[in-house]
Amino acid sequence: MAVDMKMPILIIDDYKTMLRIIRNLLKQLGFDNVDEATDGSQALAKMRTSKYGLVISDWNMEPMTGYQLLQEVRKDEALKDTPFIMITAESKTENVIAAKKAGVNNYIVKPFNAATLKTKMSAVLGDF
């Protein structure tokens, strides 16, 4: 099945610069329908009102972390199947294991480029 390049993608990070970088990388890959949130609770509110084809979230945010967001999404019947990629600056094994147990679809360690993002997204969504 072909990936819908027009599907809405939600990116979450508490650094505006990182949001801009991720948005630009997605644009390079052909995805223009990008929404953003600056923390997990804002993202959860958006996810409950709009359907997203993919969520890309930073791990470390306040007051709700990306990990807490992932746990909430997986508990919610309407949201639990949403593809979810976690981004973090730390490649700690315990974080990767915790995220996998919580149901993350893939994991990206900063810094990363468009090629890495495409590889991780393809693993989750299929080739595009």
Backbone hydrogen bonds, N-H to C=O, Kabsch-Sander energy under -0.5 kcal/mol:
donor,donor_aa,acceptor,acceptor_aa,energy
3,V,127,D,-0.7
5,M,3,V,-0.9
7,M,4,D,-1.8
9,I,33,N,-2.6
10,L,54,L,-2.5
11,I,9,I,-0.6
11,I,35,D,-2.6
12,I,56,I,-2.6
13,D,37,A,-1.8
16,K,14,D,-0.6
19,L,15,Y,-2.0
20,R,16,K,-2.4
21,I,17,T,-2.3
22,I,18,M,-2.8
23,R,19,L,-2.6
24,N,20,R,-2.4
25,L,21,I,-2.4
26,L,22,I,-2.7
27,K,23,R,-2.2
28,Q,24,N,-2.3
29,L,25,L,-1.5
30,G,27,K,-1.4
31,F,26,L,-2.9
32,D,5,M,-0.7
32,D,30,G,-0.6
34,V,32,D,-1.7
35,D,9,I,-3.1
37,A,11,I,-2.1
40,G,64,M,-1.9
43,A,39,D,-2.2
44,L,40,G,-2.7
45,A,41,S,-2.0
46,K,42,Q,-2.0
47,M,43,A,-2.7
48,R,44,L,-1.5
49,T,45,A,-0.6
49,T,46,K,-1.1
50,S,46,K,-2.2
52,Y,50,S,-0.5
53,G,8,P,-2.9
54,L,8,P,-1.0
55,V,83,P,-2.2
56,I,10,L,-2.9
57,S,55,V,-0.5
57,S,85,I,-2.7
58,D,12,I,-2.5
59,W,87,I,-1.9
61,M,59,W,-0.9
65,T,63,P,-0.5
66,G,59,W,-2.3
67,Y,59,W,-0.7
69,L,65,T,-2.3
70,L,66,G,-2.6
71,Q,67,Y,-2.1
72,E,68,Q,-2.3
73,V,69,L,-2.9
74,R,70,L,-2.5
75,K,71,Q,-1.2
76,D,72,E,-1.2
77,E,75,K,-0.6
79,L,76,D,-1.0
80,K,76,D,-2.4
82,T,79,L,-2.5
85,I,55,V,-3.1
86,M,106,N,-2.2
87,I,57,S,-3.3
88,T,108,I,-2.3
96,V,92,K,-1.9
97,I,93,T,-2.6
98,A,94,E,-2.5
99,A,95,N,-2.8
100,K,96,V,-2.5
101,K,97,I,-2.7
102,A,98,A,-2.0
103,G,99,A,-0.6
103,G,100,K,-1.1
104,V,99,A,-2.5
105,N,84,F,-2.4
106,N,84,F,-1.3
108,I,86,M,-3.1
110,K,88,T,-2.9
117,L,113,N,-2.5
118,K,114,A,-2.9
119,T,115,A,-2.4
120,K,116,T,-2.5
121,M,117,L,-2.8
122,S,118,K,-3.0
123,A,119,T,-1.8
124,V,120,K,-1.1
125,L,121,M,-3.6
126,G,122,S,-2.0
